[in-house]
Amino acid sequence: MANLEHLALLKAGAVTWIEWRKKNPQIEPDLSGANLQGDNLRGANLQGVNLSRVDLGNALLVRANLSGADLSSANFSKAFLAEANLSRANISVANLSGAILTQADLSHANLIGSDLSQADLRGAAIASANLIGTDLRGANLKDADLGAAKLIRTNLSFANLIEANLIAADLSEASLYEAEMLGAYLYKTELYKANLNKAHLSGAYLLQANLSEADLSQANLSWTNLRGANLAGANLRGANLRGADLKGANLSGVNLQEAIMPNINSLIY
C-alpha cells in the first residue's frame, strides 16, 4: 500500500513534491495501489517511484518522468502520457489501453503481458523494449522506433506500423493480421511463424528478414524489398508480389498458389 506521507506530498502539488524529492534523494517514494485517477501530474518527477497497482486512468502525465519506476499491474487506461519518459520502467501486466503515448520514451522498458490496445504510440521510442505477449491490437505505431524490440507472440492485429522501425526486432509467432506496414523498416527482422495474413506491406524493407513458415496469405507485398529474405515454408497464397524484389531470397517450400508474381528479372541476380 502507498505511504500516506508520500501520497500527501504528491497531492500537495508539483512544487511541494519537487522540493521534497530534491531534499530527500535517498528516499524511494511508495505510491503503490494509490488512486490517482484523473489527477494532473504533468511534468511530475516520478523517477524510480513504486507505482505498482496504482490507478492513473485518465490522468495527465504529459512529459512526466517515470523512468525506472515500478508500474507493474498499474492502470493507465486513456491516460495522457505524451512525451513522457518511461525508459527502463517495469510496466508488466499494466493496462494502457487507449492511452496517449505519442513521442513517449519506452526504450528498454518491460511491457510483458501489458494491454496497449488502441494506444496512440506515434513516434514513440520503444527500442530494445520487452513486449513479449503484449496486446497492441489497433494501436497506432506510425513512425515508432521498435528497433531490436522483443515482440514474440505479440498481438499487432490491425495496428498501424506505417514507416515504423522494426530493424532486428523479434516478431516470432506475432499476429500482424491486417496490420498497416507500408514502408516499414524490417531489415533482419525475425518473423518466424508470424501471422501476416492480409497485412499491407507495400514498399516495406524486408532485406534479409526471416519469414520462414510465416503466413503471408493475401498479403500486399507489392514493391517490397525482399532481397536475401528467408521465406522457406511460408504461405504466400493469394499474395500480391507485383514489383517485389526477391533477389537472393530463399523460396524453398513456399506456397505461391494464386499469388501475383513479379517479373522474372526480380528473381535473379
Residue frames as qw, qx, qy, qz and C-alpha x, y, z in Angstrom:
[[0.000, 0.886, 0.464, 0.000, 0.00, 0.00, 0.00],
 [0.331, 0.715, -0.030, 0.615, 1.00, 3.62, -0.56],
 [0.420, -0.221, -0.431, 0.767, 2.94, 5.51, 2.06],
 [0.019, -0.855, -0.518, 0.016, 0.36, 8.10, 3.22],
 [0.287, -0.747, 0.073, 0.595, 3.02, 10.75, 3.79],
 [0.305, -0.135, 0.616, 0.714, 4.37, 10.32, 0.27],
 [0.133, 0.573, 0.740, 0.326, 0.85, 10.40, -1.17],
 [0.131, -0.883, -0.347, 0.289, 0.01, 13.60, 0.72],
 [0.304, -0.566, 0.295, 0.707, 3.16, 15.28, -0.60],
 [0.239, 0.152, 0.723, 0.630, 2.25, 14.37, -4.18],
 [0.000, 0.734, 0.665, 0.138, -1.29, 15.63, -3.70],
 [0.260, -0.751, -0.185, 0.578, 0.06, 18.90, -2.29],
 [0.429, 0.887, 0.004, -0.170, 1.19, 19.93, -5.77],
 [0.817, 0.465, -0.115, 0.319, 4.15, 19.88, -8.11],
 [0.125, 0.789, -0.369, 0.476, 6.25, 22.47, -6.26],
 [0.649, -0.554, 0.407, -0.327, 5.95, 20.71, -2.88],
 [0.984, 0.053, 0.168, 0.027, 6.68, 17.32, -4.43],
 [0.672, 0.614, -0.192, 0.367, 9.72, 18.52, -6.40],
 [0.090, -0.770, 0.428, -0.465, 11.22, 20.30, -3.39],
 [0.802, -0.406, 0.366, -0.240, 10.71, 17.25, -1.16],
 [0.960, 0.227, 0.063, 0.151, 12.35, 14.94, -3.69],
 [0.444, 0.728, -0.299, 0.429, 15.32, 17.27, -4.06],
 [0.309, -0.685, 0.471, -0.462, 15.82, 17.38, -0.29],
 [0.729, -0.252, 0.593, -0.230, 15.35, 13.62, 0.13],
 [0.551, 0.509, -0.550, -0.367, 17.05, 11.96, -2.85],
 [0.030, 0.270, -0.952, 0.143, 17.77, 8.82, -0.79],
 [0.511, 0.187, 0.651, -0.529, 14.05, 8.09, -0.24],
 [0.072, -0.070, -0.834, -0.543, 12.28, 5.85, -2.75],
 [0.475, 0.017, 0.196, -0.858, 8.64, 7.03, -2.72],
 [0.063, 0.168, 0.983, 0.042, 5.96, 4.36, -2.35],
 [0.452, 0.170, 0.034, -0.875, 2.67, 5.20, -4.05],
 [0.144, -0.008, -0.955, -0.258, 1.67, 1.60, -4.75],
 [0.090, -0.478, -0.873, 0.039, -2.04, 0.96, -5.00],
 [0.024, 0.413, 0.264, -0.871, -2.94, 4.67, -4.79],
 [0.356, 0.694, 0.618, 0.097, -5.99, 6.10, -6.54],
 [0.180, -0.469, 0.165, 0.849, -4.68, 8.90, -8.78],
 [0.367, 0.499, 0.720, 0.314, -7.37, 8.58, -11.41],
 [0.187, 0.867, 0.362, 0.288, -7.74, 11.76, -13.44],
 [0.455, -0.764, -0.021, 0.457, -5.03, 13.59, -11.46],
 [0.442, 0.879, -0.117, 0.138, -2.91, 16.30, -13.09],
 [0.746, -0.501, 0.270, 0.346, 0.71, 15.12, -12.85],
 [0.610, 0.769, 0.000, 0.191, 2.03, 16.96, -15.88],
 [0.369, 0.730, -0.418, 0.396, 5.83, 17.01, -15.80],
 [0.712, -0.633, 0.213, -0.217, 5.97, 15.25, -12.42],
 [0.253, 0.558, -0.781, 0.122, 9.23, 13.64, -11.31],
 [0.891, -0.222, 0.195, -0.344, 8.21, 10.05, -10.57],
 [0.546, 0.534, -0.644, 0.047, 11.56, 8.53, -11.44],
 [0.330, 0.204, -0.865, 0.319, 12.11, 5.23, -9.63],
 [0.475, -0.183, 0.383, -0.771, 8.83, 5.54, -7.70],
 [0.085, 0.130, 0.987, -0.042, 6.86, 2.44, -6.68],
 [0.480, 0.169, -0.019, -0.861, 3.59, 2.87, -8.58],
 [0.147, -0.036, -0.969, -0.194, 2.63, -0.78, -8.82],
 [0.089, -0.514, -0.853, 0.027, -1.13, -1.37, -8.97],
 [0.012, 0.391, 0.209, -0.896, -1.76, 2.40, -8.98],
 [0.359, 0.671, 0.643, 0.086, -4.87, 3.75, -10.73],
 [0.143, -0.449, 0.173, 0.865, -3.86, 6.52, -13.15],
 [0.325, 0.514, 0.734, 0.302, -6.74, 6.11, -15.55],
 [0.162, 0.873, 0.348, 0.299, -7.41, 9.36, -17.49],
 [0.488, -0.725, -0.018, 0.486, -4.54, 11.02, -15.59],
 [0.417, 0.897, -0.099, 0.106, -2.50, 13.83, -17.16],
 [0.767, -0.458, 0.270, 0.358, 1.15, 12.74, -17.29],
 [0.598, 0.771, 0.009, 0.218, 2.44, 14.77, -20.22],
 [0.382, 0.693, -0.436, 0.428, 6.26, 14.98, -20.07],
 [0.719, -0.618, 0.234, -0.216, 6.28, 13.19, -16.71],
 [0.285, 0.559, -0.772, 0.101, 9.48, 11.37, -15.72],
 [0.897, -0.235, 0.179, -0.328, 8.63, 7.75, -14.91],
 [0.599, 0.515, -0.610, 0.061, 11.98, 6.28, -15.86],
 [0.310, 0.234, -0.844, 0.371, 12.92, 3.22, -13.85],
 [0.512, -0.201, 0.357, -0.755, 9.58, 3.30, -12.00],
 [0.090, 0.103, 0.990, -0.044, 7.66, 0.18, -10.96],
 [0.486, 0.141, -0.064, -0.860, 4.39, 0.44, -12.88],
 [0.163, -0.013, -0.974, -0.159, 3.54, -3.25, -12.84],
 [0.106, -0.503, -0.857, 0.031, -0.20, -4.02, -12.86],
 [0.020, 0.390, 0.219, -0.894, -0.97, -0.27, -12.93],
 [0.363, 0.679, 0.636, 0.056, -4.00, 1.19, -14.69],
 [0.144, -0.380, 0.206, 0.890, -3.16, 3.84, -17.30],
 [0.320, 0.529, 0.750, 0.236, -6.31, 3.40, -19.36],
 [0.201, 0.842, 0.358, 0.351, -6.83, 6.53, -21.52],
 [0.461, -0.731, -0.022, 0.503, -4.09, 8.39, -19.63],
 [0.439, 0.889, -0.059, 0.113, -2.21, 11.23, -21.35],
 [0.753, -0.471, 0.260, 0.380, 1.48, 10.27, -21.44],
 [0.609, 0.754, 0.037, 0.242, 2.65, 12.27, -24.46],
 [0.362, 0.721, -0.395, 0.439, 6.44, 12.83, -24.37],
 [0.710, -0.630, 0.239, -0.204, 6.65, 11.04, -21.01],
 [0.279, 0.567, -0.769, 0.101, 9.88, 9.26, -20.05],
 [0.903, -0.236, 0.174, -0.314, 9.14, 5.60, -19.27],
 [0.584, 0.532, -0.609, 0.071, 12.56, 4.26, -20.18],
 [0.348, 0.216, -0.846, 0.342, 13.63, 1.15, -18.26],
 [0.526, -0.213, 0.357, -0.742, 10.34, 1.19, -16.33],
 [0.052, 0.084, 0.995, -0.029, 8.63, -2.04, -15.26],
 [0.501, 0.130, -0.016, -0.855, 5.23, -1.78, -16.95],
 [0.175, 0.014, -0.968, -0.177, 4.47, -5.51, -17.00],
 [0.143, -0.475, -0.868, 0.008, 0.82, -6.65, -16.93],
 [0.028, 0.383, 0.259, -0.886, -0.31, -2.99, -16.93],
 [0.349, 0.678, 0.645, 0.058, -3.42, -1.57, -18.59],
 [0.138, -0.421, 0.187, 0.877, -2.52, 1.14, -21.12],
 [0.307, 0.491, 0.754, 0.309, -5.50, 0.62, -23.40],
 [0.137, 0.873, 0.392, 0.256, -6.39, 3.79, -25.25],
 [0.461, -0.710, -0.017, 0.532, -3.50, 5.70, -23.64],
 [0.437, 0.891, -0.050, 0.112, -1.86, 8.62, -25.46],
 [0.743, -0.468, 0.258, 0.403, 1.88, 7.89, -25.68],
 [0.603, 0.757, 0.060, 0.244, 2.91, 10.00, -28.66],
 [0.346, 0.741, -0.382, 0.430, 6.66, 10.72, -28.67],
 [0.712, -0.634, 0.235, -0.188, 6.99, 8.88, -25.34],
 [0.279, 0.580, -0.759, 0.098, 10.26, 7.14, -24.41],
 [0.913, -0.233, 0.165, -0.292, 9.66, 3.45, -23.67],
 [0.593, 0.542, -0.589, 0.085, 13.13, 2.26, -24.60],
 [0.324, 0.241, -0.841, 0.359, 14.35, -0.76, -22.63],
 [0.544, -0.226, 0.338, -0.734, 11.02, -0.87, -20.73],
 [0.025, 0.038, 0.998, -0.038, 9.46, -4.15, -19.59],
 [0.536, 0.085, -0.018, -0.840, 5.94, -4.38, -21.04],
 [0.155, 0.017, -0.981, -0.114, 5.45, -8.14, -20.84],
 [0.106, -0.447, -0.886, 0.068, 1.76, -9.04, -20.90],
 [0.058, 0.396, 0.271, -0.876, 0.54, -5.43, -20.93],
 [0.354, 0.664, 0.654, 0.075, -2.60, -4.17, -22.68],
 [0.127, -0.418, 0.181, 0.881, -1.77, -1.42, -25.18],
 [0.286, 0.490, 0.760, 0.317, -4.76, -2.00, -27.42],
 [0.136, 0.870, 0.394, 0.264, -5.88, 1.15, -29.26],
 [0.455, -0.699, -0.014, 0.552, -2.98, 3.11, -27.69],
 [0.449, 0.886, -0.005, 0.113, -1.54, 6.05, -29.61],
 [0.727, -0.469, 0.252, 0.434, 2.23, 5.46, -29.85],
 [0.594, 0.760, 0.096, 0.246, 3.02, 7.59, -32.88],
 [0.325, 0.778, -0.335, 0.421, 6.71, 8.48, -32.95],
 [0.712, -0.652, 0.217, -0.146, 7.37, 6.70, -29.66],
 [0.284, 0.601, -0.739, 0.114, 10.84, 5.37, -28.83],
 [0.899, -0.251, 0.185, -0.307, 10.36, 1.69, -27.95],
 [0.594, 0.542, -0.590, 0.065, 13.77, 0.37, -28.99],
 [0.356, 0.246, -0.834, 0.343, 15.05, -2.71, -27.14],
 [0.544, -0.241, 0.360, -0.719, 11.83, -2.89, -25.07],
 [0.018, 0.013, 0.999, -0.033, 10.39, -6.23, -23.93],
 [0.558, 0.096, 0.009, -0.824, 6.87, -6.58, -25.36],
 [0.172, 0.037, -0.976, -0.131, 6.52, -10.36, -25.26],
 [0.117, -0.452, -0.882, 0.064, 2.85, -11.30, -25.27],
 [0.051, 0.345, 0.237, -0.907, 1.73, -7.67, -25.28],
 [0.330, 0.646, 0.686, 0.045, -1.69, -6.72, -26.70],
 [0.104, -0.393, 0.179, 0.896, -1.22, -3.97, -29.31],
 [0.284, 0.505, 0.773, 0.257, -4.39, -4.60, -31.29],
 [0.139, 0.868, 0.408, 0.246, -5.38, -1.49, -33.22],
 [0.444, -0.702, -0.013, 0.556, -2.50, 0.53, -31.74],
 [0.459, 0.881, -0.001, 0.112, -1.08, 3.45, -33.71],
 [0.717, -0.462, 0.254, 0.456, 2.68, 2.92, -34.03],
 [0.578, 0.763, 0.122, 0.262, 3.26, 5.10, -37.08],
 [0.321, 0.780, -0.329, 0.425, 6.91, 6.23, -37.22],
 [0.709, -0.653, 0.228, -0.134, 7.62, 4.48, -33.89],
 [0.314, 0.614, -0.717, 0.104, 11.12, 3.13, -33.19],
 [0.913, -0.269, 0.184, -0.246, 10.87, -0.57, -32.27],
 [0.546, 0.594, -0.585, 0.082, 14.41, -1.47, -33.27],
 [0.347, 0.250, -0.845, 0.322, 15.65, -4.66, -31.56],
 [0.551, -0.246, 0.351, -0.716, 12.43, -4.88, -29.52],
 [0.026, 0.010, 0.999, -0.038, 11.15, -8.27, -28.33],
 [0.564, 0.101, -0.004, -0.819, 7.66, -8.74, -29.77],
 [0.165, 0.054, -0.978, -0.113, 7.39, -12.52, -29.56],
 [0.125, -0.460, -0.879, 0.007, 3.74, -13.65, -29.65],
 [0.057, 0.340, 0.233, -0.909, 2.62, -10.01, -29.54],
 [0.325, 0.627, 0.705, 0.064, -0.82, -9.20, -30.94],
 [0.088, -0.385, 0.171, 0.903, -0.47, -6.41, -33.51],
 [0.251, 0.493, 0.784, 0.282, -3.64, -7.17, -35.46],
 [0.117, 0.868, 0.419, 0.238, -4.99, -4.07, -37.24],
 [0.447, -0.686, -0.017, 0.574, -2.09, -2.00, -35.85],
 [0.430, 0.899, -0.020, 0.078, -0.69, 0.99, -37.75],
 [0.721, -0.432, 0.277, 0.466, 3.03, 0.37, -38.32],
 [0.568, 0.780, 0.135, 0.224, 3.45, 2.64, -41.33],
 [0.401, 0.734, -0.318, 0.446, 7.13, 3.59, -41.70],
 [0.692, -0.681, 0.206, -0.124, 7.87, 2.15, -38.25],
 [0.276, 0.630, -0.718, 0.107, 11.41, 0.99, -37.47],
 [0.925, -0.252, 0.176, -0.224, 11.40, -2.74, -36.72],
 [0.544, 0.605, -0.572, 0.103, 15.01, -3.42, -37.67],
 [0.355, 0.254, -0.836, 0.331, 16.33, -6.55, -35.91],
 [0.565, -0.236, 0.362, -0.703, 13.13, -6.81, -33.85],
 [0.025, 0.027, -0.999, -0.007, 11.87, -10.28, -32.87],
 [0.601, 0.065, 0.039, -0.796, 8.28, -10.83, -34.03],
 [0.186, 0.081, -0.973, -0.113, 8.34, -14.62, -33.91],
 [0.152, -0.417, -0.896, 0.022, 4.78, -16.02, -33.84],
 [0.096, 0.332, 0.272, -0.898, 3.35, -12.49, -33.57],
 [0.331, 0.622, 0.706, 0.073, -0.05, -11.70, -35.04],
 [0.066, -0.352, 0.176, 0.917, 0.04, -8.93, -37.64],
 [0.274, 0.503, 0.801, 0.175, -3.30, -9.73, -39.20],
 [0.194, 0.833, 0.412, 0.315, -4.35, -6.85, -41.49],
 [0.435, -0.669, -0.045, 0.600, -1.64, -4.64, -39.98],
 [0.417, 0.904, 0.035, 0.083, -0.74, -1.48, -41.92],
 [0.707, -0.471, 0.264, 0.458, 3.02, -1.73, -42.57],
 [0.585, 0.763, 0.130, 0.241, 3.55, 0.40, -45.66],
 [0.329, 0.790, -0.300, 0.422, 7.16, 1.50, -45.91],
 [0.725, -0.660, 0.180, -0.081, 8.08, -0.19, -42.60],
 [0.279, 0.688, -0.662, 0.107, 11.75, -0.98, -41.95],
 [0.929, -0.243, 0.181, -0.211, 12.14, -4.71, -41.30],
 [0.503, 0.623, -0.590, 0.101, 15.82, -5.31, -42.09],
 [0.356, 0.218, -0.855, 0.309, 16.97, -8.58, -40.47],
 [0.557, -0.250, 0.301, -0.732, 13.66, -8.74, -38.57],
 [0.015, -0.030, 0.996, -0.082, 12.64, -12.11, -37.10],
 [0.610, 0.067, -0.004, -0.790, 9.16, -13.06, -38.35],
 [0.170, 0.099, -0.978, -0.072, 9.30, -16.83, -37.92],
 [0.138, -0.418, -0.898, 0.009, 5.77, -18.28, -37.97],
 [0.103, 0.286, 0.256, -0.917, 4.29, -14.78, -37.77],
 [0.316, 0.605, 0.731, 0.019, 0.71, -14.25, -38.91],
 [0.045, -0.362, 0.196, 0.910, 0.80, -11.62, -41.68],
 [0.234, 0.479, 0.816, 0.221, -2.46, -12.69, -43.29],
 [0.139, 0.847, 0.443, 0.258, -3.88, -9.74, -45.26],
 [0.418, -0.663, -0.032, 0.621, -1.13, -7.43, -43.95],
 [0.446, 0.883, 0.106, 0.102, -0.36, -4.34, -46.02],
 [0.680, -0.476, 0.243, 0.502, 3.41, -4.33, -46.63],
 [0.594, 0.723, 0.198, 0.293, 3.63, -2.34, -49.85],
 [0.283, 0.829, -0.231, 0.423, 7.03, -0.68, -50.15],
 [0.703, -0.680, 0.204, -0.048, 8.32, -2.24, -46.91],
 [0.314, 0.680, -0.655, 0.101, 12.03, -3.05, -46.47],
 [0.924, -0.275, 0.181, -0.196, 12.38, -6.76, -45.64],
 [0.508, 0.629, -0.581, 0.097, 16.03, -7.27, -46.57],
 [0.370, 0.256, -0.838, 0.308, 17.38, -10.49, -45.01],
 [0.582, -0.274, 0.330, -0.691, 14.26, -10.81, -42.85],
 [0.015, 0.050, -0.998, 0.027, 13.36, -14.27, -41.59],
 [0.623, 0.057, 0.013, -0.780, 9.84, -15.08, -42.78],
 [0.266, 0.114, -0.949, -0.124, 10.19, -18.85, -42.63],
 [0.178, -0.375, -0.907, 0.069, 6.84, -20.60, -42.10],
 [0.130, 0.284, 0.278, -0.908, 5.10, -17.23, -41.85],
 [0.316, 0.592, 0.741, 0.031, 1.51, -16.82, -43.05],
 [0.036, -0.364, 0.184, 0.912, 1.55, -14.15, -45.77],
 [0.214, 0.440, 0.825, 0.283, -1.61, -15.32, -47.49],
 [0.104, 0.837, 0.477, 0.247, -3.42, -12.47, -49.27],
 [0.397, -0.680, -0.045, 0.615, -0.79, -10.03, -48.01],
 [0.451, 0.887, 0.054, 0.086, 0.08, -6.99, -50.10],
 [0.683, -0.446, 0.269, 0.512, 3.84, -7.23, -50.77],
 [0.570, 0.737, 0.218, 0.290, 3.88, -5.06, -53.87],
 [0.327, 0.804, -0.214, 0.449, 7.16, -3.23, -54.39],
 [0.692, -0.695, 0.197, -0.014, 8.64, -4.65, -51.20],
 [0.330, 0.679, -0.649, 0.100, 12.39, -5.25, -50.90],
 [0.926, -0.285, 0.176, -0.175, 12.79, -8.94, -50.01],
 [0.560, 0.619, -0.535, 0.126, 16.40, -9.33, -51.07],
 [0.308, 0.328, -0.808, 0.381, 18.06, -12.18, -49.22],
 [0.601, -0.284, 0.319, -0.676, 14.91, -12.82, -47.14],
 [0.012, 0.076, -0.996, 0.043, 14.22, -16.32, -45.85],
 [0.635, 0.029, -0.022, -0.772, 10.73, -17.36, -47.00],
 [0.264, 0.127, -0.953, -0.081, 11.24, -21.11, -46.62],
 [0.155, -0.341, -0.915, 0.149, 7.93, -22.84, -45.99],
 [0.155, 0.271, 0.263, -0.913, 6.00, -19.55, -45.97],
 [0.308, 0.563, 0.766, 0.033, 2.38, -19.35, -47.12],
 [0.011, -0.329, 0.180, 0.927, 2.06, -16.74, -49.88],
 [0.190, 0.451, 0.840, 0.234, -1.22, -17.99, -51.28],
 [0.088, 0.847, 0.493, 0.176, -3.02, -15.13, -53.00],
 [0.388, -0.670, -0.032, 0.632, -0.32, -12.61, -52.01],
 [0.454, 0.884, 0.089, 0.070, 0.43, -9.60, -54.19],
 [0.684, -0.402, 0.250, 0.554, 4.15, -9.60, -55.12],
 [0.520, 0.770, 0.232, 0.287, 3.90, -7.20, -58.03],
 [0.229, 0.868, -0.217, 0.384, 7.17, -5.29, -58.35],
 [0.721, -0.658, 0.214, -0.009, 8.71, -7.03, -55.33],
 [0.353, 0.697, -0.619, 0.080, 12.48, -7.58, -55.27],
 [0.933, -0.287, 0.153, -0.153, 13.16, -11.24, -54.42],
 [0.597, 0.605, -0.498, 0.174, 16.80, -11.47, -55.49],
 [0.270, 0.367, -0.778, 0.432, 18.65, -13.99, -53.36],
 [0.621, -0.282, 0.315, -0.660, 15.54, -14.85, -51.35],
 [0.050, -0.094, 0.993, -0.050, 15.03, -18.41, -50.09],
 [0.627, 0.058, -0.102, -0.771, 11.77, -19.61, -51.65],
 [0.279, 0.094, -0.954, -0.058, 12.04, -23.31, -50.87],
 [0.139, -0.360, -0.900, 0.202, 8.73, -24.89, -49.99],
 [0.163, 0.233, 0.183, -0.941, 6.82, -21.63, -50.47],
 [0.310, 0.549, 0.776, -0.011, 3.11, -21.79, -51.30],
 [0.022, -0.290, 0.218, 0.932, 2.64, -19.39, -54.23],
 [0.146, 0.472, 0.838, 0.232, -0.77, -20.55, -55.36],
 [0.057, 0.854, 0.492, 0.158, -2.86, -17.73, -56.79],
 [0.388, -0.657, -0.014, 0.646, -0.09, -15.23, -55.96],
 [0.447, 0.892, 0.044, 0.043, 0.55, -12.24, -58.21],
 [0.816, -0.225, 0.135, 0.514, 4.20, -12.67, -59.09],
 [0.034, -0.827, 0.238, 0.509, 6.87, -10.08, -60.01],
 [0.718, 0.629, -0.265, -0.137, 8.65, -10.25, -63.34],
 [0.963, 0.013, -0.130, 0.237, 11.45, -12.79, -63.78],
 [0.445, 0.605, -0.291, 0.593, 14.20, -10.16, -63.53],
 [0.371, -0.678, 0.310, -0.554, 13.43, -9.57, -59.85],
 [0.943, -0.281, 0.120, -0.134, 14.08, -13.25, -59.07],
 [0.893, 0.168, -0.014, 0.418, 17.61, -13.44, -60.44],
 [0.458, -0.619, 0.087, 0.633, 20.90, -11.65, -59.87]]
